[in-house]
Amino acid sequence: MPSHRSTSSTSSSPSEGSTLSCASSSSDSPTLHLSQSAPYSFLVMFARSSIMSMLRSAISVGRLEIEDYDETFRFGSPKSDNVIRLKVLSGKFWTRVFSAGDLGFSEAYMIGEVEVENLREIMVLWLDNQSTMSAISSLYGRVAAAVSGLRNAFFGQTRSRARLNVIASYDQSNELFKAFLSKEMMYSCALWSDKEGGVRGDMIKGPTDGDLEAAQQRKIHHVLKTLRVKPGDRILEFGTGWGGLAIEAAASYGCEVDTLTLSIEQKALAEERIKERGLVGRVRVHLMDYRDIPAEWENTFDAFVSIEMLEHVGSKYYKKYFEVVDFALKPTGATIVVTCSTFPEGRYSGYQADDFMRRYMWPNSCLPSATVLIDAAYAASKGRFTLEGVENHAPHYPRTLRTWDRRLKSNLQREVMVQQYPALSDDATYGSFIRKWEYLFAYAGAGFAKGYITCHMLTLVRASDVTLACD
């Protein structure tokens, strides 16, 4: 998938014969503009020509303009009012996209080889032309696959490649997430209501103070009410985050919570917050893989919850995941609520190729479909669980992502990040780091808005349970 959202870029390694000038960008990182004094190499020209040929046939909805050093290229309908503009800042943009497709585009954006007028809109353009893009791209599949196998030979461990490797590992900082998440630090889809103007309220009337906090509190309470928990109930949670849901379950619903995480930093901050709320002993954070829960937890819990953690399980382990849940929950009166970003059934595959998300945000992640999870839960429990409800929260995600984007730009303190990651003192590396998050918010936002990906909440109960008296 291409990119989204407007920003400027930083070119790391210009083509031969080019000169550089520096100007400031909207994101306060330097932008390098290329003045080309020599033509591209044969390899770059071949890549550019191949991509141009594909775009001429692929874009039927909207209009794309690509400004290169020697010419501006136009694709799509001349009558379209929606014109998306790119400016190529380095010839490596063409070879990167030719060799790695949408992953190459995301890399070129992050390291500043292309300037995008509106990052979100180019994502939308790609999705609007997805059928033709996909069909025509397959013609280049074998060539691109061969070239992709030689990427390291082409690029090696260049400065730009090293920068990409570095920024892929800077997402463990609690300070980073504090900058854009709500006070509860829920790193998942919020639920917006008319009180915040609905899912487009920020676009119509603008954001308001505390809107994200209100929407995330609504999400937490919606999940806990769906679990039907009561004082004294024990809840098992996979994926602690920073403890937002577990703390609320204990503080407002009188529950005990055992919650699992693999993040040392998240565990430390979650335990600080638990202590601040006076909930030590009622919320227990375990640094533990879900497959390693102790034997004494068998048939112990009244409810199970997992908020957007299943994306990291992998298709091979869905059945194992629900076997563990079935093992831990009581034989009767138990409820499961899981939320997860998902693919529509027609787009799901157990094998999901490397892309921006799986390379730079969540390595080895895999989006399931709703029915794949439902089938896995049924098979793993040997029919002891049955589906109670399905909700699609996808319409709520674009506003959540837009809010995170605004907050990150307003609140992130570079000096704090540099203390933890000294390499971010380099302007080019810091610019790439910020653009990675800009790309994520735009990439995912367009995907949810156009139905390319969805976000489901599934509720399952024991098959023998009656959840509502009806006679």
MOJO-V30525 format. One record per backbone hydrogen bond with DSSP energy under -0.5 kcal/mol. NH is the residue of the N-H (numbers start at 0). CO is the residue of the C=O. Records with the same first field share a line. If there is no record, write none. Layout:
BEGIN
NH = CO + CO
END
This chain:
BEGIN
6 = 115
17 = 14
18 = 34
20 = 32
22 = 30
24 = 28
27 = 24
30 = 22
32 = 20 + 30
34 = 18
35 = 33
36 = 16
44 = 40
45 = 41
46 = 42
47 = 43
48 = 44
49 = 45
50 = 46
51 = 47
52 = 48
53 = 49
54 = 50
55 = 51
56 = 52
57 = 53
58 = 54
59 = 57
62 = 81
63 = 74
64 = 83
65 = 72
66 = 64 + 85
67 = 65 + 70
72 = 65 + 70
74 = 63
76 = 61
79 = 76
82 = 80
83 = 62 + 81
85 = 64
86 = 114
87 = 66
88 = 112
89 = 112
92 = 89
93 = 90
94 = 90
95 = 91
96 = 92
97 = 93
98 = 94
99 = 95
100 = 96
102 = 99
103 = 99
104 = 100
105 = 101
106 = 102
107 = 103
108 = 104
109 = 105
110 = 106
111 = 107 + 108
112 = 107
113 = 107
114 = 86
115 = 6
116 = 84
118 = 3
119 = 3
121 = 117
122 = 2 + 118
123 = 119
124 = 120
125 = 121
126 = 122
127 = 123
128 = 124
129 = 126
132 = 128
133 = 129
134 = 130
135 = 131
136 = 132
137 = 133
138 = 135
139 = 135 + 136
140 = 137
143 = 139
144 = 140
145 = 141
146 = 142
147 = 143
148 = 144
149 = 145 + 146
150 = 147
153 = 149
154 = 150
155 = 150 + 151
157 = 154 + 155
161 = 157
162 = 158
163 = 159
164 = 160
165 = 161
166 = 162
167 = 163
168 = 165
169 = 166
176 = 172
177 = 173
178 = 174 + 175
179 = 175 + 176
180 = 176
184 = 181
186 = 184
187 = 185
190 = 214
191 = 189
195 = 192
196 = 193
197 = 192
199 = 196
200 = 197
202 = 199
203 = 199
204 = 200
205 = 200
210 = 207
213 = 209
214 = 210
215 = 211
216 = 212
217 = 213
218 = 214
219 = 215
220 = 216
221 = 217
222 = 218
223 = 219
224 = 220
225 = 221
226 = 222
227 = 223 + 224
228 = 223
231 = 253
232 = 229
234 = 255
235 = 302
236 = 257
237 = 304
238 = 236 + 259
239 = 259
241 = 184
242 = 239
246 = 242
247 = 243
248 = 244
249 = 245
250 = 246
251 = 247
252 = 247 + 248
253 = 249
254 = 248
255 = 232
256 = 281
257 = 234
258 = 256 + 283
259 = 236
260 = 285
263 = 261
266 = 262
267 = 263
268 = 264
269 = 265
270 = 266
271 = 267
272 = 268
273 = 269
274 = 270
275 = 271
276 = 272
277 = 274
278 = 273
280 = 282
281 = 278
282 = 278
283 = 256
284 = 282
285 = 258 + 283
287 = 260 + 285
291 = 288
292 = 289
296 = 293
297 = 294
298 = 326
299 = 296 + 327
300 = 327
301 = 233
302 = 233
303 = 334
304 = 235
305 = 336
307 = 305 + 338
308 = 338
309 = 338
311 = 308
312 = 309
313 = 309
316 = 313
317 = 314
320 = 316
321 = 317
322 = 318
323 = 319
324 = 320
325 = 321
326 = 322
327 = 323
328 = 324
329 = 300
334 = 301
335 = 459
336 = 303
337 = 457
338 = 305
339 = 455
341 = 453
342 = 367
343 = 451
346 = 343
347 = 343 + 344
351 = 349
358 = 354
359 = 355
360 = 355 + 356
361 = 356
363 = 357
364 = 361
365 = 310
367 = 340 + 365
372 = 368
373 = 369
374 = 370
375 = 371
376 = 372
377 = 373
378 = 374
379 = 375
380 = 376
381 = 378
382 = 377
383 = 380
385 = 460
387 = 458
388 = 458
390 = 456
392 = 390 + 454
395 = 392
396 = 392 + 393
397 = 393
399 = 395
400 = 396
401 = 397
402 = 398
403 = 399
404 = 400
405 = 401
406 = 402
407 = 403
408 = 404
409 = 405
410 = 406
411 = 407
413 = 411
415 = 412
416 = 412
417 = 413
418 = 414
419 = 415
420 = 416
423 = 420
424 = 421
425 = 422
429 = 425
430 = 426
431 = 427
432 = 428
433 = 429
434 = 430
435 = 431
436 = 432
437 = 433
438 = 434
439 = 435
440 = 436
441 = 437
442 = 438
443 = 439
444 = 440
445 = 441
446 = 442
447 = 443
448 = 444
449 = 445
450 = 447
451 = 446
452 = 446
453 = 341
455 = 339
456 = 390
457 = 337
458 = 388
459 = 335
460 = 385
461 = 333
462 = 383
464 = 461
466 = 464
END
